[in-house]
Amino acid sequence: MLVKTEQLVEGCILAKEVKSLTTKPIMTKRTVLTSQHIEILELFLIDEVEIEAFLSNGQPFNPQLLPVREEKPKEDSFLQMYFKATQSYKRLYQTWQSGAPIDYAEVRKAIIPMIEKSLVFPQEVFSVYHYTNEEEYVFHHSVAVAIIAASIAKSMGFKKKDVIQVGIAGFLMDCGMSRIDQKILKNVAVLKKEEFDQIKEHPIFSYQMVSKQPVIQDEIKLAVLQHHERYDKSGYPFGLSEDKIHDYTKILAVADVFHAMTSPRKYRSKQSPFKVIEQLKHETFGKYDLAVVQALTNSVCRISVGAKLRLSNRKIVDVVFIDPATPTRPMVRIEDSEQFISLNQELDLFVEEIIK
């Protein structure tokens, strides 16, 4: 029988698998629901599910006999808003695939509340890479870049108007991907040259789509067009030099590559944000604005003495000293021991995640 998620109780048994954003089920048929399962269903905004007419203890289940839960409306959590924004982007993307123009009112409705929420909970922004998956990458990526870019802009002292516009630009920068053969996007691990050349056209397609909307600010349109340009002229579609790249673009470029590198892809597993920052600082020197990279570093590396970290070797450690020049490589003490490690000297180790 079909039952509202709010009517579920522990012991209910799924009669049909449950799907959300992906084609893969988030819960399989015959799952015996616990309170954690029910919480996950609510988190994924599942309104109703098919369940058996009996509980796991053999007792019949009649949701009509349950007392109505009268709960005060509560504000969505950061994670709930993130998934809502991702679902909204997916719906917009599907309309773009069919040739529909950008509905800017819907775009603002989809992403501005998420940007506003991210400014209140900046520590949550840099954990959304955990929820990105290969199959739905383009949807997660656009939402994540929007809030990462907005967070960077805020930390750099941008005015609120600009912070919001940078976020909207991040949300729209890949809308042109909807005009590319989707089979190519699903095979990014083994692209032929002509296929990669087609993907490199997406900033042009994105710009063509946003430029048709007079209500979209020119700064957003320019950032959408330029988001793959690089300081050393190695970017595309025009190979612009540093002085031709807009300030919004400089932020989008860093937010874009940061989320891409921390997300799981077909050709590699996801990477630690701390490791990615080190790569941005060293391996890509000359491609990005150093002030933007530093703002990202400051946002991610909010580590204090006494904080608990997990290292790449899975060891849990306590921070004992932080060199401001290398915040991703503090001196640490292995938990419940007197063994100290200076990550500046152990270059094969890196911070995986801040635990608390």
C-alpha positions in Angstrom: 0.0 0.0 0.0 1.1 3.6 -0.7 1.8 5.5 2.6 3.0 9.0 3.3 6.5 9.1 4.6 5.3 11.1 7.6 3.1 8.1 8.5 5.9 5.5 8.6 7.0 3.8 11.8 9.9 1.6 12.6 9.2 -2.0 11.4 7.5 -1.0 8.2 8.6 -3.1 5.2 9.2 -1.6 1.8 7.2 -3.3 -0.9 9.0 -1.5 -3.7 12.4 0.0 -4.1 12.8 3.8 -3.5 14.6 6.0 -6.0 15.4 9.7 -5.8 17.7 11.8 -8.1 19.5 8.7 -9.4 18.3 5.7 -11.3 19.8 3.5 -8.6 17.6 2.9 -5.6 18.4 4.6 -2.4 16.6 1.7 -0.6 15.7 -1.7 -1.9 12.5 -3.7 -1.8 12.0 -5.6 1.5 14.0 -3.1 3.6 12.8 -3.1 7.2 12.7 0.5 8.1 14.4 2.0 11.1 14.2 5.6 12.4 17.4 6.2 10.4 15.8 4.9 7.2 12.8 7.2 7.7 15.0 10.2 8.4 16.9 9.5 5.1 13.6 9.2 3.2 12.6 12.7 4.6 16.1 14.0 3.8 15.7 12.9 0.1 12.3 14.6 0.0 10.5 11.3 -0.7 6.7 12.0 -0.1 5.4 8.5 -0.1 6.5 4.9 -0.5 5.0 1.5 -1.1 5.0 -0.7 2.0 3.6 -4.1 3.0 0.3 -4.2 5.1 2.2 -5.7 8.0 5.2 -4.8 10.2 8.3 -6.8 10.7 6.8 -8.2 13.9 3.9 -9.7 12.0 1.4 -7.1 13.3 -0.9 -5.5 10.7 -0.1 -1.9 9.9 -2.9 0.6 9.5 -1.6 4.2 9.1 -5.2 5.5 9.5 -5.2 4.5 13.1 -2.0 6.4 14.0 -2.4 9.8 15.7 -1.8 12.7 13.5 1.5 14.3 14.2 1.0 18.1 14.5 4.5 19.6 14.1 5.3 23.2 13.7 6.8 23.9 10.3 10.5 23.9 10.6 13.2 25.4 8.5 14.9 23.1 6.1 18.4 22.0 7.1 21.4 22.9 4.9 21.5 19.4 3.5 17.7 19.4 2.7 18.1 22.7 0.9 21.1 21.3 -1.0 19.2 18.3 -2.3 16.2 20.5 -3.2 18.4 22.8 -5.2 20.0 19.9 -6.9 16.6 18.5 -7.8 15.5 22.0 -9.1 18.6 22.2 -11.3 17.9 18.8 -12.7 14.4 19.8 -13.7 15.7 23.0 -15.3 18.4 21.1 -17.1 15.8 18.7 -18.6 13.8 21.6 -19.9 16.9 23.1 -21.5 17.6 19.8 -23.1 14.2 20.0 -24.8 15.2 23.5 -26.1 13.4 25.7 -23.5 14.9 29.1 -22.7 16.2 29.9 -19.3 13.5 30.9 -16.9 15.4 33.4 -14.7 12.7 33.6 -12.1 12.9 29.8 -11.6 16.7 30.0 -11.5 16.6 32.6 -8.8 14.0 30.6 -6.8 16.1 27.5 -7.1 19.5 28.8 -6.0 19.2 32.1 -4.0 17.8 30.4 -0.9 20.6 27.9 -1.1 23.2 30.7 -1.4 21.6 32.5 1.6 21.7 29.3 3.6 25.4 28.7 2.7 26.4 32.1 3.9 24.9 31.3 7.4 26.6 27.8 7.5 29.9 28.3 5.7 31.4 25.2 7.3 28.8 23.0 5.5 29.7 24.4 2.1 32.9 22.4 1.7 31.4 19.1 2.7 28.9 18.8 -0.2 31.4 16.9 -2.3 30.5 13.9 -0.1 27.0 13.8 -1.8 28.1 14.1 -5.4 27.8 11.0 -7.5 29.1 10.2 -11.0 25.7 9.7 -12.6 24.2 13.0 -11.4 27.5 14.9 -11.4 26.5 17.9 -13.6 23.5 18.7 -11.3 25.5 18.5 -8.1 28.4 20.4 -9.6 26.4 23.4 -10.6 24.8 23.8 -7.2 28.1 23.1 -5.4 30.1 25.6 -7.5 27.4 28.2 -6.9 27.7 28.0 -3.1 31.5 27.6 -3.1 31.9 30.6 -5.3 29.5 32.7 -3.2 31.4 31.6 0.0 34.8 32.7 -1.6 33.3 36.0 -2.7 32.0 36.7 0.8 35.4 35.9 2.4 37.1 38.3 -0.1 34.8 41.1 1.1 32.5 41.3 -1.9 29.2 43.2 -1.4 26.1 41.0 -0.9 24.8 41.8 -4.4 28.0 40.5 -5.9 28.1 37.5 -3.7 24.6 36.5 -4.9 25.5 37.2 -8.6 28.7 35.2 -8.4 26.6 32.3 -7.0 24.0 32.6 -9.8 26.8 32.6 -12.4 28.2 29.4 -10.9 24.7 27.8 -11.1 24.3 28.8 -14.7 27.8 28.3 -16.1 27.2 24.7 -17.3 23.7 25.2 -18.6 25.2 24.8 -22.1 26.1 21.2 -21.3 22.4 20.5 -21.9 23.0 21.2 -25.6 25.8 18.7 -25.9 25.3 15.0 -26.8 24.7 13.5 -23.3 26.4 10.2 -24.3 29.6 12.1 -24.4 29.2 13.4 -20.9 28.6 9.9 -19.6 31.9 8.7 -21.2 34.3 11.5 -20.0 36.9 8.9 -19.1 37.6 7.9 -22.7 36.9 11.0 -24.8 38.1 11.2 -28.4 39.6 14.6 -29.4 36.5 15.6 -31.3 34.3 14.7 -28.3 36.4 16.8 -26.0 36.3 19.7 -28.5 32.5 19.5 -28.4 32.6 19.7 -24.6 34.9 22.7 -24.8 32.1 24.5 -26.7 29.8 24.5 -23.6 30.8 28.0 -22.4 29.7 29.3 -25.8 26.4 27.4 -25.6 25.9 28.6 -22.0 26.5 32.2 -23.0 24.1 32.0 -25.9 21.4 30.8 -23.5 21.9 33.4 -20.8 22.5 36.2 -23.3 18.9 35.8 -24.6 17.6 36.9 -21.2 17.9 40.7 -20.8 17.1 40.4 -17.0 20.3 38.5 -16.4 23.1 40.9 -15.4 26.0 41.4 -17.8 28.5 40.4 -15.2 26.9 37.0 -14.8 26.8 36.5 -18.6 30.5 37.4 -18.9 31.5 35.0 -16.0 29.4 32.2 -17.6 31.3 32.7 -20.9 34.8 33.0 -19.3 34.7 30.4 -16.5 37.2 28.1 -18.3 39.7 30.9 -19.1 43.1 30.8 -17.2 45.7 33.4 -16.4 48.4 31.7 -18.5 46.1 31.8 -21.6 45.7 28.0 -21.5 41.9 28.2 -21.0 39.1 28.2 -23.5 37.1 29.2 -25.5 39.3 32.3 -26.3 42.6 31.8 -24.4 42.2 35.2 -22.7 45.0 36.8 -20.7 44.7 37.8 -17.1 43.7 41.4 -17.7 40.7 40.3 -19.8 39.2 38.0 -17.2 36.4 39.3 -15.0 36.6 39.2 -11.2 33.6 36.9 -11.1 35.3 34.5 -13.5 38.4 34.3 -11.3 36.3 33.0 -8.4 34.2 30.6 -10.6 37.4 29.1 -12.1 38.7 28.2 -8.7 35.4 27.0 -7.3 34.8 24.9 -10.5 38.1 23.1 -10.4 38.0 22.6 -6.6 34.6 20.9 -6.6 35.6 18.8 -9.7 38.8 17.6 -8.1 37.1 16.7 -4.8 34.2 14.8 -6.6 34.3 11.2 -7.7 34.6 10.8 -11.5 34.7 7.8 -13.8 38.5 8.2 -14.2 39.4 8.7 -10.5 38.0 8.6 -7.0 37.3 11.8 -5.0 40.1 13.6 -3.4 40.5 15.3 0.0 39.8 19.1 -0.1 43.1 19.6 1.7 45.0 17.7 -1.0 43.2 19.5 -3.7 44.2 22.9 -2.2 47.8 21.8 -2.2 47.6 20.9 -5.8 45.9 24.2 -6.7 48.7 26.1 -4.9 51.6 24.1 -6.5 50.7 22.2 -9.6 48.5 24.9 -11.2 50.5 28.0 -10.2 50.0 30.7 -12.8 46.5 29.6 -13.9 44.4 31.0 -11.1 44.2 34.2 -9.1 46.3 33.7 -5.9 44.0 35.8 -3.8 41.1 33.6 -4.7 43.0 30.4 -4.0 44.1 31.9 -0.6 40.4 32.8 0.2 39.5 29.2 -0.6 42.3 27.9 1.6 41.2 30.1 4.5 37.6 28.9 4.1 38.5 25.2 4.0 41.4 25.2 6.5 39.5 26.4 9.5 41.6 24.3 11.7 42.5 25.3 15.3 44.9 23.8 17.8 43.2 20.9 19.5 41.0 20.0 16.5 40.7 16.3 15.6 41.6 15.3 12.0 41.6 12.1 10.0 44.7 11.6 7.9 45.0 9.8 4.6 46.3 6.8 6.4 43.0 6.7 8.4 44.8 7.7 11.7 42.9 10.1 14.0 45.1 12.9 15.2 45.0 16.1 17.3 46.4 19.4 16.0 49.2 20.7 18.2 50.7 23.5 15.9 49.6 25.3 12.8 52.0 27.2 10.5 50.0 30.0 8.9 52.1 29.6 5.8 51.0 26.0 5.4 47.6 25.5 7.1 47.0 22.2 5.2 50.0 20.7 6.9 49.9 21.2 10.7 51.9 19.3 13.3 49.7 16.6 14.9 49.7 14.0 17.6 48.3 10.6 17.0 45.3 10.1 19.2 45.9 8.3 22.5 49.7 8.3 22.0 52.7 10.5 22.3 53.7 10.2 18.7 54.0 13.5 16.8 53.9 14.0 13.1 54.9 17.1 11.2 52.9 16.9 7.9 55.4 19.4 6.4 57.9 16.6 6.5 55.6 13.7 5.8 54.6 14.6 2.2 53.0 11.3 1.5 50.4 12.0 4.2 47.7 14.7 4.1 44.6 15.7 6.0 41.6 13.8 4.8 38.9 15.6 6.9 38.2 17.7 10.0 36.3 15.5 12.4 35.7 18.1 15.1 
